[in-house]
Amino acid sequence: FSRIDFTGKARVSQTELRIGALQPKLPVLTFNDGRLLPQTFRGGQLTSKDISGLTLHLGQIDKAKGRNSTDYQELTIAGGTRRVDQFRFAGGDYRLTDNLVTSYYFAELEDYYRQHFLGLVHNVSLGKGKLATDLRAFDSNAHGANDDREAGYGAAGFQNNGEVDNRALSALFTYSLSGHSLGLGYQHLSGNSNFPFINNGDGATAYLITDSQIGKFQRAGEKTWLARYAYDFANAGVPGLKATATYLRGDDVDTAVRGADSEWERDLRVDYRVQDGWFKGVDLSLRHASLRSDVVGQRDQDELRAIASYTFTLL
């Protein structure tokens, strides 16, 4: 099957309004492109860069179109069976210095949750390389029908009675040198529910450092360590070729079954962008992932994806 989406755009100075199909990449709302067709949202988004160093975002969406669907559907979260048509968000990123960016966002999914996000990204030279620090903090709480425990508006979790109640704290440190990069991260979830985000059950992305090819490591109480190694072969004379290996280990998941509280995932990925010739700009990606989990309801998985993509501008 195929599908087509349209977006109307209007710009005044450094402020742009988009209405129609949206593909935001924000802490509180991020589209998923892990399959043949990317996820899209329908609504309006205003982005302003008129103030030096500050990027502001304001918007509302009412529907989402999945990666394997041609129609838009109203919104929900994991654990919810009722759908709603209003998700609002506002926030921005402020560049304090050339090396330091801070962020704050607020989001509200009607009758499900309200969410605050604080973020900090810092880059500094260290020896002959560069150290990047990525700190993220989410505070998510019940709202509307979910707060009143109305049937159908529940959130996934353990002994949370369907209530959204989650705090997510994470830190990721990445050191890069001569094409090599090594990342170490830790994420701690607290509260009685899983991390809430728009999830209609057909593929979605959560803005967590643990969001991976198969798993997300977003369960109530889960504590996750991750290690990532990547190499850019441009440093070895092969521009466009990159390889990445990631390992994640999550423990202490809140569960009724003793010992069924851990999981791990290993992701291997090779990407190449054709640099010249007839196929210049074509992206090739080979991705393999293995997930092993003791958590009830989560099956072990092995997955291989081969992707070829090309993006071009019509107008």
C-alpha positions in Angstrom: 0.0 0.0 0.0 1.0 3.6 -0.2 -0.1 6.9 1.4 0.3 10.6 0.9 0.3 13.4 3.5 0.2 17.2 3.1 1.5 20.0 5.2 0.8 23.7 4.9 3.6 26.1 5.9 3.6 29.8 6.6 6.7 31.9 7.8 7.2 35.3 9.2 10.8 36.2 10.0 12.1 33.2 11.9 8.7 32.0 13.0 7.1 29.1 11.1 3.6 27.6 11.4 3.0 24.1 10.1 -0.5 22.6 9.8 -1.3 19.1 8.6 1.0 16.2 8.7 3.8 16.6 11.3 6.9 14.6 12.2 8.2 16.3 15.4 11.4 15.4 17.1 10.8 16.8 20.6 11.3 15.3 24.0 7.5 15.0 24.6 6.6 13.9 21.1 8.9 12.0 18.6 7.8 10.3 15.4 8.9 6.7 14.7 10.5 5.7 11.4 11.5 2.1 12.2 9.5 0.6 9.4 8.9 1.1 5.7 6.6 4.1 6.2 7.3 6.6 9.0 4.7 7.5 11.6 3.0 10.9 11.2 0.8 13.1 13.4 -1.9 15.5 12.4 -2.2 18.9 13.9 -0.4 22.3 14.1 3.0 23.3 15.3 4.5 26.8 15.7 8.3 27.1 15.8 10.1 30.4 16.5 13.8 31.3 16.4 13.3 35.0 16.6 15.1 35.3 19.9 18.8 34.7 19.6 19.8 31.3 21.1 16.2 30.3 21.8 14.0 27.9 19.9 10.4 27.8 21.0 7.8 25.1 20.1 4.1 25.2 20.6 1.5 22.8 19.2 -1.4 20.5 19.3 -2.2 17.2 17.6 -5.4 15.3 17.4 -4.5 12.1 15.5 -1.6 9.8 14.6 -1.0 7.6 11.5 0.9 4.4 12.2 3.8 2.9 10.3 1.6 0.2 8.8 -1.6 2.1 8.3 -3.1 4.5 5.7 -5.6 6.2 8.1 -5.3 8.5 11.1 -6.5 7.4 14.5 -7.1 9.2 17.8 -4.5 9.0 20.5 -3.9 6.7 23.5 -1.1 5.2 25.6 0.0 1.7 26.5 -2.7 0.3 28.9 -5.4 2.6 27.7 -8.4 1.4 25.6 -10.1 4.8 25.2 -8.8 7.2 22.5 -8.7 11.0 22.8 -8.2 13.8 20.2 -6.1 16.4 22.1 -2.4 16.4 22.8 -0.9 19.8 23.6 2.8 20.7 24.1 4.9 23.8 24.6 8.6 24.4 25.4 11.9 25.3 24.0 15.7 24.9 23.9 18.0 27.7 25.0 21.7 27.8 24.0 23.4 29.3 27.1 26.9 29.0 25.5 28.3 27.5 22.4 28.7 24.2 24.3 25.6 24.1 26.5 21.9 23.8 25.6 19.1 23.6 28.2 15.5 22.5 27.5 12.1 22.6 29.2 8.9 21.2 27.7 5.3 20.7 29.0 2.8 18.3 27.5 -0.7 17.2 28.2 -2.6 14.2 26.7 -6.3 14.8 27.3 -7.6 12.5 30.1 -4.3 10.6 30.5 -1.3 12.6 31.8 0.6 15.8 32.2 4.3 15.7 31.7 7.3 18.0 32.5 10.7 17.6 30.9 14.0 19.2 31.8 17.1 18.5 29.7 20.8 19.5 29.4 23.2 18.8 26.6 26.9 19.8 27.1 29.9 19.3 24.8 33.5 20.0 25.9 37.0 19.2 24.6 38.7 16.6 26.8 42.3 15.7 25.8 42.4 15.1 22.1 38.7 14.2 22.0 35.3 15.5 22.9 33.0 14.6 25.8 29.2 14.9 25.3 26.8 14.9 28.3 23.1 14.3 27.9 20.9 14.7 31.0 17.2 14.1 30.9 14.4 14.3 33.6 10.7 13.6 33.1 7.9 14.0 35.7 4.6 12.5 34.5 1.3 12.5 36.5 -2.3 11.5 36.1 -4.8 13.9 34.4 -8.5 14.0 33.8 -10.2 10.7 33.4 -7.0 8.8 34.3 -6.8 10.8 37.6 -10.4 9.8 38.3 -9.7 6.1 37.4 -12.4 6.0 34.8 -12.6 2.7 32.9 -10.6 2.5 29.7 -8.2 5.4 30.6 -5.6 3.2 32.5 -1.8 3.3 32.1 0.4 0.2 32.1 2.3 -0.6 35.3 2.3 -2.8 38.4 -0.2 -2.2 41.2 -0.8 1.3 39.9 -4.5 0.9 39.5 -4.1 2.4 36.0 -2.8 5.7 37.3 0.0 7.5 35.5 2.7 8.0 38.0 6.3 8.1 36.7 9.6 9.8 37.1 12.4 9.1 34.6 16.0 10.3 35.2 18.8 9.5 32.9 22.4 10.4 32.0 24.4 9.5 29.0 28.1 10.4 28.6 29.8 9.9 25.2 33.5 10.3 24.5 34.6 10.7 20.9 38.1 10.5 19.5 39.5 9.9 15.9 36.2 8.4 14.6 35.7 6.2 17.7 33.0 7.0 20.3 32.2 5.3 23.5 29.0 6.0 25.4 27.9 5.0 29.0 24.5 5.7 30.4 22.2 5.0 33.2 18.4 5.4 33.6 16.3 5.2 36.7 12.5 5.0 36.6 10.4 5.5 39.8 6.7 5.7 40.5 4.0 3.1 40.1 3.4 3.2 36.3 5.5 2.7 33.2 6.8 5.7 31.4 3.8 7.3 29.5 4.0 8.5 25.9 1.7 8.5 22.9 1.5 4.8 21.9 -1.3 3.6 19.7 0.2 0.1 19.6 1.5 0.2 16.1 5.1 1.4 16.7 6.1 4.5 18.7 9.2 6.2 20.0 9.8 7.4 23.6 12.4 10.1 24.2 14.5 7.9 26.5 18.2 7.1 26.2 17.1 3.4 26.3 14.6 3.5 23.4 16.1 0.7 21.2 15.3 -1.4 18.1 13.0 -3.8 20.1 12.6 -2.7 23.7 12.4 0.6 25.5 13.3 -0.3 29.1 10.5 2.0 30.3 8.8 -0.3 32.9 7.9 0.9 36.4 10.9 0.7 38.7 13.3 -0.3 36.0 17.0 0.6 36.3 19.0 0.3 33.2 22.7 0.6 32.3 23.8 0.9 28.7 27.1 0.9 26.8 27.5 2.0 23.2 30.4 1.9 20.8 30.5 3.5 17.4 33.0 4.0 14.6 32.9 6.5 11.7 34.9 4.9 8.9 35.4 8.3 7.3 38.4 8.5 9.6 39.7 5.4 7.8 39.1 6.7 4.3 35.6 5.4 3.8 33.2 8.4 4.1 29.5 7.6 4.7 30.1 4.2 6.5 29.3 3.9 10.2 29.0 1.0 12.6 27.4 0.9 16.1 27.0 -1.7 18.8 24.8 -1.1 21.9 24.1 -3.3 25.0 21.4 -2.5 27.5 20.6 -4.3 30.8 17.5 -3.5 32.8 16.8 -4.7 36.4 14.4 -4.2 39.3 11.2 -4.1 37.2 8.2 -3.9 39.5 6.5 -7.3 39.0 4.4 -9.8 41.0 6.6 -12.7 39.9 9.8 -13.0 42.0 12.9 -13.1 39.8 11.1 -12.0 36.7 12.4 -8.5 36.8 15.3 -8.2 34.3 15.9 -8.0 30.6 18.7 -7.1 28.2 19.1 -6.1 24.5 22.0 -6.1 22.1 21.8 -4.0 19.0 24.2 -4.1 16.0 24.0 -1.6 13.2 25.9 -0.7 10.0 24.9 2.4 8.0 26.2 3.6 4.6 25.3 6.7 2.5 26.4 6.4 -1.1 28.7 9.4 -1.8 28.7 9.7 -5.6 27.5 8.2 -8.8 23.9 7.4 -9.9 22.9 6.4 -6.4 24.4 9.4 -4.5 22.4 10.1 -1.4 20.9 6.6 -1.1 21.0 5.4 2.5 21.6 1.7 3.3 21.2 0.3 6.8 21.5 -3.2 8.2 20.3 -3.7 11.8 20.2 -6.8 14.1 18.8 -6.9 17.6 18.4 -9.5 20.3 16.1 -9.1 23.3 16.1 -11.5 26.2 13.6 -10.9 29.1 12.4 -12.6 32.2 9.5 -10.1 32.5 6.1 -11.7 32.3 4.4 -11.0 29.0 7.6 -10.1 27.2 8.9 -12.7 24.8 12.5 -13.2 23.6 13.1 -11.8 20.2 15.7 -11.7 17.4 15.2 -9.2 14.6 17.0 -8.3 11.4 16.2 -5.2 9.4 17.6 -4.2 6.0 16.6 -0.7 4.9 17.3 1.3 1.7 16.0 4.8 1.6 16.3 8.0 -0.5 14.9 11.4 0.3 14.6 14.1 -2.3 13.0 17.6 -2.5 10.3 18.2 -5.1 9.9 21.9 -4.6 
